[in-house]
Every structure is written in C-alpha cells, then in structure tokens.
Amino acid sequence: QVQVVESGGGLVQAGDSLRLSCTTSDYAFSYFAIGWFRQAPEKEREFVAAIGKSGRTTYDAESVKGRFTLSRDNAKSTAYLQMNSLKPEDTAVYFCAATPRNELVPTELHDYDYWGQGTQVTVSS
C-alpha cells in the first residue's frame, strides 16, 4: 500500500510564505502524478495544484495562480508546494495526493488513488 506523507504546515501571518512537502513510500516517486487539495472548515475539499510525473507540466487553481508554485524533485522523492503571499482565506488542511494513472495533471478528487493525512495551514490577518 502506497503511503503519502505531507509536512510543513503551520501558523503564519498574512503575506508570509510557507513550503509544504509531499513524499510517497514504497514505490518510485516518479511513477506518480502529484496533486494538492485543501479543505477549510465546513467547506468541500478543493483542488489547489497538480504536477505531472516528470515535473514538466503543472496546473494551478485560479485562486492560487501567481502565489503558489508546485515543483518536484524525483531524485529526492519529494514534491514541494511553495506558498507565497498567503492570505487568511488560504487557511485549510492541505492534502497531498498521488496517482499512477496516465492523465497528465489530474485536477479532480476522483483522479487520485492515494491520499495523505493532511497538514494544517493557518494564516492570521
């Protein structure tokens, strides 16, 4: 069973930056496309960003475009979500997800097969 592990959440102030990391266990990391989703209290889980298996293709949600950057280092088996200019509305639990399917940059919840436990990001105003 593939395990997905996130790290890097925390409490920051508006305008600050934070970097989340995501890794998978037991299988070659480059075998998976990686996506990030977030869920705020009493809201549905929403897509944030996705990156293809090679790292050449990414796709960001409009709400984070220009502020968040998703990258990956397959040699280190880690994907990084760099979050800049954070806003209070970015406060949520952030989930990393992985899929071995062939779709380039999956953006839907049902596209992903493996999920992490989530990491809390809180942005104070």
ABEGO torsion letter per residue (X at the ends): XBBBBBBGBEBBBBGBBBBBBBBBBGBBAAABBBBBBBBBBGBBBBBABBBBAAGABBBBBAAABGABBBBBBAAAGBBBBBBBGBBAAABBBBBBBBBABABABBABAAABABBBAEBBBBBBX
